[in-house]
């Protein structure tokens, strides 16, 4: 069923009786060529691109809960490709280009809004670092624009540019960055994958891997054993627990990252704004609410809710750059479980078990990477070789010293 303006008019005239479910709810088959564990954005995108771009069939996505119930429905919706290092920037730029054509590709309104992202500069040293980052972005085909204080005051008059402690001296803008409605991304990929013949099986938790002679031949689930030629794990903050079932211990810790939404306001923010002297980022949703977040809770946890000290810290960061935030009511807050890797960058690679593949360790970068993650993971599953933009995301980079430490914090996961 293809969505269009004509279809909406037709359904309006006929009582909206022609709409069907966006995707099927099939019972699992006993055997598949590919089983993707995790029905979030990355898992669904992987299944879609496996079927659409790599012409594979007999694909299943196993989701322990419901589609859109995990991190893909819990993030702060920002998309960007303003990275510095060669291991990251080409990949995220590839992702941003896929975002730009996603709604047409999926025939689904994901509310891709490229209103731009602005990273604020508060010191001369930070300006030097942002100039370097901007040049790296330009060299990799992305857009970057160094803004002066006067340019920022004109576009963002509500910012406290004269803050004595955190003066705003400029900013690095990426005008192609922006926001996307997060749960709509999951729904769009689910619908598109289903239309390509992918079985999306909800409420089906993987409870074990069946490994014989060093090869994974299938998975045990709450709906029975499912045989598979290739199994791809793609479960965000639950990666450590899932891969433990296969006897693997990952270079990953799980932490809670909180997100916040204010009451609905009239149009206020022209794009995404980030605080350079702390950790605070904010955008405005289509419903008018300010969507913002900051640092993760520093302790290890699998809970999907955080604690009040981080709430206070995030709100203090927001108040430092636009004090008017203090007049806004906080409507709701929630948490998502982050896979925090040792260098702050993801892992997309084969494992030592034949037929078992891994995608995880996304830290803060998971949502913005959704299309590219699905594409390169599908490439790895279908061909057995890493995609050219994801060759750096290997397990062995930790043992060989090829870390992709974007933030320069060393091997402490909760600092990335």
N, C-alpha and C positions, 0 to 999 in steps of 0.2 A: 504494500500500500504506500503510494508516494504522496507526500504532503505538498500542498500548493495552495495559493490563494483561492483558486477556482474550487478546490476541494472543500475549503472552509465555507465558501458561499453555498455550495451544493448541500453540505450537511446542515447549514443553518436553515435552508429552505425545506429540508426534509426531516427536521426534528432531531438531528444529530444521531440518527439510528444506524449509520453506516460505519462508525468507528469501531475498530477491533483492537485487541490487545497489541501493544507495541512489540512484544516478542512472546514466543511460545514458552510453555512450562513443561518440557518433555520429561519423561522418566529416563534415567540414564541407561545407555546401552551397556552391554557387557564388555565391549572392546572399542577403543578409538585409536587412531593414528597419533593424535596429539591430545594430551590432557593439560590444560592450563589451570593451575591452582590459584584461586583468587579472582573474584568477580568485581574488582575495583577498576579504575580507569586504565591502569597498565595491563591488567589481565585481559580485559575486554578489547582493548586496542590491539594487543598481541593476536588474539583470536581473529579479529576482523582483518588485520593485514595478512595473517597467514592464509586466510581464505581468499581475500580480494587480490592482493598483490602477488602472493607466491603460489596461488592456485592449488592450495592444499585442501583436503577434505577430511571428513570424519574427525572433527574437532569438538572438544567439550571444554566448557569453563565451569569449574566447581567453586561455588561460593558458600561458605559456612553460614552466612546470614542472608541478607537480601541485597540486591543490586543498589549501590549508592549508599549503603549503610556504614561503610568504613571510612578511611581517610579521604577518599575522593569526595565525600559529602561533608567533610569536616575542616577543610582548609580555608585559606583567605583569598582564593580565586585569582591570584596574581600570575601573569605570564610575562616573561622577559628573557633576554639572552645577554645580559650585561655582565659577562664573566671575563676573567683575565687570562687564565691558563689555557694552553693549547689542548689539554685533555678535555676541558669542559666547553669552551666557547663554540667550537664548530658543531658540537652535538646540540647545544641549546639553541643555536641559530637555526639548525635544521628543524628543531622542534617548533620554533616560532614561525617558520615558513609553512609548516604543516598546519599550525593554528590558523594562519591567514586564509587557508582554503577549506577549513574543516567543515563549516556549516553546509557548504555546497557539496562537499564530498559525502557527508552523512545524510543530507536532506533532512537536517534537524536544526532547530534554532537553539544553539548553545550560548547565545548572547555574547559572542566574541566582540569585545569593545576595546579597540586600540587607542585609548586616550592618552597613553604615555606613562612613563614612570620617571620620577625625579629622585635621585640620591643626593641629599644635601651635604655640603662641604662646610666644615666648622673650623678648619685650621689650614695653615699653609702646607703642612706635611700631607694632610689629607688631599689637598688639591693636587699635589704632585702624584700621589697614588692613583687618583681618579683620572688624571691625564694619561698615565700609563695604561690604565684599564681601557679608557676610551680608544686609545690607539690600537690596543690589542683587538678590541671589538671591530674597528674599521678594517684592520688587516684580515679579519675573518668574514668580511662581508656584511657585518651588522651595521646599524646606524648608531651614532653617538654624537651628542651635542653638549659642549661645555658652556653652561649658562653663567652669566655674571649675577651679582647680587641685585642689580637694577632690573634685569630681565625676570628674575624670580619674584621680586616685589610687584612687578606689573601683572604677572600671571597668577600669583598666589598672595594676594594682599593681606590675607589673614595670618600669614606666618610671622612669628616674632623674630624678625631678622636682627634686632638689636639686643637680644638676650646677652647679658654680660658674661654669663658662664658658657653659653653655647652660641656664639654669634654665627649667623649664617653668612658665609663668604662667597657662596656660589653653589653650583650643583652640576651633576652629570645626568643628562636626560637621555632616555631612549624613547623616542616618540612612537615607535612601533610596539612598545610594551603596552600592558593594560590589564584587563580582567576578563574572565570567562565564568559563566554560571557553572559551578563545579558539578552539582548533581546532574545537570542537563548533559554534561559530557559523558557521564556514565550511561545515562538513558540513551543518548544518541549512538554511542558505540554498541550498546547492547542490541538496540533495534537493527543497526546496520549489520552486525555480526550474525544475528538471527536470520536476517534476509539472505545471508550467504550460506545458510545451512548449519551454522554453529549451534550446538546444543548448550543452552545456558541453564545450569541446574542449581537452583537456590536451596538453602537449608541442607547442604550436603557437605559436611565437614570431613576433611581428610584426617584419619586417625593413625595412619601408618603407610610406609612404603614397602612394597614387596621387592626385595633385592636378591637376585640369584646369580652367583658366579661373577659378581662385580657389575651386574647390569640391573637397572630398574625396569621391571616388567609390568608395573601397575601400582595402584594405590588402594588401600583399604579406606572405606568411607562409612559414614553413618547410614548410607543407602546400599552398602555392600561393596564387594571388590570390583574394581574397574581396571581392566587390562589396558595397557597403553604402550605404544612403541617409543614415544618420547613424552617426558613429563617436565613441564616448566613451572617452577615455583615463582610466585609473584604476589606476595602477601604483606607487603609494607611492614608495619611494626611487629608482626607476628613471625617474621622470618626465622629468628633464633629458635623459637619453639617448634616451628614446622620442620626445619632442617635437622633438629636434634633427633627427630623420628627416623632420619636416615643415617644417624651416627655422626653428624657433622657439627662442629663447633665453629661458629662464624666470628670474624673480626668486627662484630657489631654489638652495640648496646641499644636497648629500647628506652626511650624517654617520652614524656608527655609534652606536647606543644599545644598551648591554649590559643583559642581564637575568640573574638568578641564582636558583638553586633550591637549598635546603639539603636535608639528609637529612630523612626523615619524622619528625615529632614528634607527641606527643599534643596535643590541642586547646590552643592557647596564645593566639592573637590573636583577640579577639572581632570584629574588623573590620580595615579598612585604616588604617594609621598613617603619617603623613608628618612628616618632620623639618623644622621651620621655619627653622632657622639654617643649614642646608646643603641638600643635595639628596639625600634618601633617602626611599623609600617602600616599605612592606612589607605583605604580606598572607599568609594561610595557605591553601594549596590544600586540596581535598577529600582529597588523598593525605597530607596532614600536612606537606608541605614548605613552608618559608618562601620566598615568591616576592618578590624585592626588586630594586630598581634605583636609579639616581641620574642623574648628569650623563652627557651623551654625550661621546664622544671628540671633541676639538676640531678635529681635522684633517678635511679632505674625504676621503671614501672610499666605495667601492662594495662593500667587503668585509663579510661577515656575521659578523665576529668583531672584538673590540676588543683593547685593550692593558692591561697590568697596572697602570699608574699610576691609571687610572680604577677598577679593581677595588679598589685600596687606598683610594682616596678614598671610594667608596661604603661599604665596610666600616667605615671610620672614622666616617662619619656614623651608621651603625647602632649602633656601639659607644657613641657619645655619648649616645644616648637609652635603649637597653637593653643594658647591658654583658654580659648573659647570652648575647648573640649570639656572643661569643668562644668559647663552649663547643660551638658547633654546627659540624658539618662541611659544607663547601660541596660539593654533589653535582655540579652542572653549571652551565655558563654558555654564553651564546650572544649573538649580536648581530643587530640588524635595521637596515636602511638607512632613515634618516629623511629625508623631504623637509622641510628647514628653510627656511621662507619668510623674507622680510625683516622682517616684523613679528610672526612667531610664530603667525599665523592662516592658515587654509586658503584655497584658491582653488577655486571651483566656478563655471565661466563658459563662455560661448562663446569661440571663438578668432576670429582674423581670417579664418581659412579657413572658408568656408561648409560646414556639415555636420560640422565637427570640434569636439568639446567637450572640456573639461579638468576633471579633479577631482584635486587634489593639494595639496602644501604643508601637510600635516597636522601636522608637527612631533611633539610628544608626544601630540597629541589624537586620533589616528586610530582606535584601537580603540573608545574610548567613544562615538565618533561614528558607528559602523558603521550602525545602522538609519536614523538621520536622514540620513546622507550618501547612502545608497542611495535613500531616499525623495525627497530634494530634487533629486538628480541625475536620477532618473527623471522627475521633474516638469519639469526643464529640457529633457531630451531629448524628452519627449512633447509639451510645449506650447510650447517655445521661450522661455519666461519663467521667471525665477528664483522659487523658492518664497519665501514671505514671511519665513521664518526665515533665509534664506541670501542675502538681497539685498545684504548687506555684503561677501560673499566674491567680489568682482569683481577682475578684472585691473587695471582703471583706478584702483583706490583708491590705488595707489602714485604714479601721476602726478597725481592730484587731491588728494592729501594726506589721504585718509580712512583712514589706517592703523588697524588693530585691534591695538594693541600691549599685550596683556594684562599682560606682565611689565615694560613700561616700559624696555626695554633698547636701543631704537633699532634702526637697520638693520644689525645684526650677527647673522646667522642662528644661529651656534653659541652665542649667549648666551640664546636664547629657551627 
